Every structure is written in C-alpha cells, then in structure tokens.
Amino acid sequence: MSVEKFDAVVVGAGIAGLYAIHRLREIGFSVKAFEKGDGVGGTWYWNRYPGARCDVESWDYSYTFSEELAQEWEWTERYPTQPEIERYLNHVADRFDLRRDIEFGTRIDQACFDESENRWLLRTSKDATIAARYLVSAAGALSEKFTPKISGVETFAGEQYHTSSWPAEGVDLANKRVGVIGTGSTGIQAIPQIAKEAEHLYVFQRTAQHVIPAQNHPLDEDQRREIKATFRQRLEEKLANAVGMSGFPEDPPSLLELDAETRREVFEGGWEVGGPVAVNRAFSDTGTNWDANKVLGELVIEKNSEAVNDPGVADKLLTIDHPIGSRRLIVGIDYFETYNRDNVTLVDASTAPIEAITAGGLRAGGDEIELDVLIYATGFDGVSGPLMAMDIQGVGGRLLRDKWATRPTAFLGLVASGFPNLFMITGPGSPSIFSNVIFAIEQHVDWIKDCLTYMTEHGFNHIDANPDVEDDWTQQVDKAAENLIVGSTKSWWTGENIPGKPAGLNFYLGGLHNYRAKCDEVADNGYEGFLLQSR
Ligand SMILES: Cc1cc2nc3c(=O)[nH]c(=O)nc-3n(C[C@H](O)[C@H](O)[C@H](O)COP(=O)(O)OP(=O)(O)OC[C@H]3O[C@@H](n4cnc5c(N)ncnc54)[C@H](O)[C@@H]3O)c2cc1C
C-alpha cells in the first residue's frame, strides 16, 4: 500500500484552509489540503441558496494578510452576496497559486494518531491513506448541515433541498408551491427571494426572531477608494476590539441611564446605520442587563411590526420568547415586508407543530399543506459537528467523539489534550463565530504557523495540550460568559438544535482582542501550557 507523506494535511478549502496552505508553505512545509466539495470557498461554495449573503461588511470580511490583495480587489456592495465572496475566494486561490495543493471531491473520513511514528494516518473517501506529521482542521464551524427527522420524509413526491447544499445550477421555483422550514439567519435571507419566484410560499416558523435591517447598498467609486485608503487604520481598529470589525462603537451610552427620548434617538441612529453591531452595540448594557435588554427588544419589535400590514401575522412574527441577542441576531432585507404579499403564508409551527411529511406536502397542526418543493433552512451541527463527523482517534485509540461526549474542550480552542499535532482552526473554546470569522481565522492560522516555526527551530516535533491547563482554560471560557445574556436561550450556539448534543456555550466570549493577547502570552512564554517534545 503506497502512503503519500506530508508535513501537514489541511482538512477543508474554505477561508481557513486556503490561508493555512499559504502560511504553511511559507515555513517550508509540504502541504496537502483535502476538500469534499469540488471547489474552494467552504461556506461560500456550499450555501448557494437565494439571498445568501454575509452580514459582516465586505471591507471587514476580507483577508488582511496581504495589503496588495486588499488594494486590488473591488467589493461592489456593503454586505457581499455568496457569488461575490465565492469569486473573491477563487481569486485568492489563483493569486496565491493554492489549487495545486488541494485535492477536491475528497473527504477525510478517518484520522488516527500513529504513536510509534509520531504522525497522523488519514483515510480518504477515495480509499487512500495519507501520512502527515501535523493535521490542521479547517473543517469550519458551520459545514455539517442539520436536517430534522420528520416522519414520512421518504414518501414526499416533490423536490427537497437543504439550503447549505443548494444545487449550483439553481432551482426553478416558478409556478411551484414551496415550503420553507426554519426562520434562522438563512431562512430570513432566503424567504424574501423565494417569495418572488414561487407561486406560493409557506413559511414554517418555530421561533419568532428579532431582525435588524441590513441597510445594504452598492459601493460607489468614492466609497471603494476610501476603503482602500483606510486599510491600515481599519486593521488597527479590528485588532483593538472584541469582534474584529472596524467602526466598532467606541464608548456607547448605558440605555438605562438615558431618558426615553435620547434612548430612542440613539436607537433610531443605529437602525438607520443598520447591521447587527449598530443596533446591538448601540448601548453598553443591553448585553448584560436584563431590563436594558428588554427595552431594546421592545424597540426592535416595534420597528419590525411597522413593516407588516396584517396585525394577526405581525403578532405571530413578533411574539418573541427570548431576549434580544441571546441567539444570533439576524440581519434581514425586506423580511417582514414579504409577509404583505398575497403569495406568502406564515405557519406558526410553535402552535401548529409540523406532524409529518406526506406524499403531497406537509401536515402541521392537523392541516395538510400541498407542496411541490420543500426547503430545509434548518442550519448546522455547529463548531464541534464537522470535527466529530470525522472518525478522529488520538492517543491510545481514543475517539475525539468520546472525549467530547459531555463537552468539547481544547486548550485555547486550538489543541485538545490527547490529540497531539492536531490544530483546530476556530475550534470550541475560541471566539470562533462570535467574531468576524475571517479575522479570527487569520489569528489562528498565524499562531499555528508561529508555533510550528518555534517547534522546528527548537527541535520539537510533538505538541499536546496539558490536560490540567485545558481544564483551566475551560473554566476561563465559562467565566468570560458569566453574566452575559448571550446564549441564555436554546439555539445552535448552545448545541441544543441537535438532538442529544450536550448543551453548552463553548466559545470564548471575552473578546477577540483579549483572546489574541492570551494566545500571544502563551507563545511568548515558550508555548506555556502545551507539552512540546522531540520524538
Ligand atoms: C450561510 C452562512 C453565512 C455566514 N455568514 C457569516 C458572516 O456574515 N460573518 C461571519 O463572520 N461568518 C459567517 N459565517 C460563518 C462562516 O462559516 C465563516 O465566516 C467562514 O466561511 C468559515 O470559513 P472556514 O474555512 O473556517 O470554514 P468553511 O467555510 O465551513 O469551510 C470548511 C470546508 O471544509 C470542508 N470539510 C469539512 N469536513 C471535511 C472533511 N472531513 N473532509 C474534507 N473536507 C471537509 C467543507 O466542505 C468546507 O468546504 C456564515 C456561515 C454560513 C453557513
């Protein structure tokens, strides 16, 4: 049996995988990436559903490692669409000649740590065996899709799609009765677009949501010039705040300390700007104080309800059972206005639960709804899901799945003890999706590159996390989340969208800037907390 050998294997060719290939090559490593899709882009390769769009502004949702790249690329909108981001990532792959080290259409199914040889042995979906000194997971936080098990699904005579594996050639929805299950970030982006195409759209909503308007707009020439001219200044801003975005509100006022009129003025100002940060971070206390949070939630609901003509429909859309920001705050474009269309029906699945899929459609609350197409906007098994989908065996043959049976842990969210020489980009216990993810990815990849450089220079070839230090980090993760309203509701953030998954908020919420400082401190102290060896 022939075994191909590399210094490092990267799983995935999204934003993280592409950047990891680039940086690992720089330190002279032989690198190979395996990507189950047929192209680069990860999230932006798979999520081709109508309306798919980023809700971080284009000028921040860009790599910063190459100023030349930033200067030559032209974004066309404030919030870029999926096709535009996919084009950008293809441009990056070409510009840095990354494709030659990627094998597409190939999944890593199994990874076993071979203790005698101090290497990872990988098994691919094409039955090849690959050996790698280091394994870098760039498998993403949101790449393992979740489809709820609904009885009768196999009987449905129509077409069924999950938004995150939307066909590249698109889906013809004209003259069709379409059902969308789910009103999370994806559903709320897709519903207005699908409504324009379908004969009739039925939306099955289990959870009513707060939605902030994107106030999206095209970028004119002056704005594009400004973005380029301020590259360095914006980079400084991104390094200095909790979420890695520029234009972050510096010193917002306390909502509770403002009188009602000033409070409304500040709120309206944020609403006009649009996007999650301008509203959610307009006040200093709405993320920690329940009274302040309640007022903000009411202001958002009042604004949202102005867009809906039918008070009964508005009531269903806006009877919200959770504090604002306790689950992912959603950015929408014409979402509520869509319910004023004659061809859109809202089905409140909290009072009329989905009972079964039938040959002709779907039964909810005792009513049969006839459908030609059923669309699952039902999200992902987040963060630990893509890693646990692989059969990863560490020291002593222990499965990562078993280690993480009650809670996924890793020191700094980067290395899980007992799984040496495996680095996880945006892994559990790091800020991950609680930040501008591309910026968090750059920080992780740069740290990994520096760590591997240090190891090579000092004659080490084996890194593991000290289990006690990993436990201590988990406690720090919990402490940073104390007293925050974020995560106080069941959602994919807490893993509670997945039946049987242990509940918990496994993100470092102390801010990307503080997290970066902690990672730097560990590195400056000779990778304190990691066990480095020569084997
Ligand atoms: C619809 C959607 C919208 C989003 N919007 C935002 C946003 O506005 N702002 C933001 O900051 N973040 C957003 N995110 C999060 C987004 O995932 C990240 O910003 C970013 O794309 C993550 O890049 P990545 O390379 O880490 O992972 P991904 O882009 O998920 O790439 C991982 C890749 O790994 C591959 N892979 C996984 N397992 C295997 C395996 N076993 N073998 C081979 N290949 C494998 C997958 O096919 C995938 O291509 C969004 C996510 C989704 C799904």
The ligand as a Gaussian input file, in Angstrom:
#p B3LYP/6-31G(d) Opt

LIG

0 1
 C      -24.847000      30.865000       5.435000
 C      -23.721000      31.336000       6.274000
 C      -23.484000      32.679000       6.440000
 C      -22.426000      33.117000       7.216000
 N      -22.230000      34.457000       7.379000
 C      -21.190000      34.888000       8.118000
 C      -20.969000      36.280000       8.312000
 O      -21.737000      37.093000       7.871000
 N      -19.899000      36.660000       9.034000
 C      -19.027000      35.761000       9.576000
 O      -18.060000      36.169000      10.208000
 N      -19.214000      34.451000       9.400000
 C      -20.273000      33.998000       8.709000
 N      -20.481000      32.660000       8.563000
 C      -19.540000      31.746000       9.172000
 C      -18.607000      31.228000       8.058000
 O      -18.717000      29.860000       8.065000
 C      -17.222000      31.721000       8.255000
 O      -17.213000      33.120000       8.197000
 C      -16.203000      31.171000       7.251000
 O      -16.705000      30.931000       5.977000
 C      -15.610000      29.918000       7.809000
 O      -14.556000      29.505000       6.991000
 P      -13.827000      28.136000       7.267000
 O      -12.819000      27.975000       6.213000
 O      -13.402000      28.072000       8.682000
 O      -14.979000      27.042000       7.161000
 P      -15.934000      26.639000       5.911000
 O      -16.141000      27.818000       5.044000
 O      -17.091000      25.998000       6.517000
 O      -15.050000      25.606000       5.134000
 C      -14.823000      24.313000       5.643000
 C      -14.621000      23.378000       4.478000
 O      -14.189000      22.134000       4.992000
 C      -14.763000      21.107000       4.219000
 N      -14.788000      19.907000       5.034000
 C      -15.382000      19.718000       6.234000
 N      -15.157000      18.476000       6.687000
 C      -14.394000      17.853000       5.752000
 C      -13.830000      16.563000       5.658000
 N      -13.996000      15.647000       6.618000
 N      -13.091000      16.263000       4.552000
 C      -12.909000      17.185000       3.567000
 N      -13.437000      18.434000       3.612000
 C      -14.159000      18.757000       4.688000
 C      -16.148000      21.623000       3.885000
 O      -16.642000      21.009000       2.716000
 C      -15.888000      23.108000       3.695000
 O      -15.700000      23.421000       2.362000
 C      -21.559000      32.186000       7.828000
 C      -21.818000      30.826000       7.684000
 C      -22.888000      30.401000       6.925000
 C      -23.137000      28.930000       6.803000

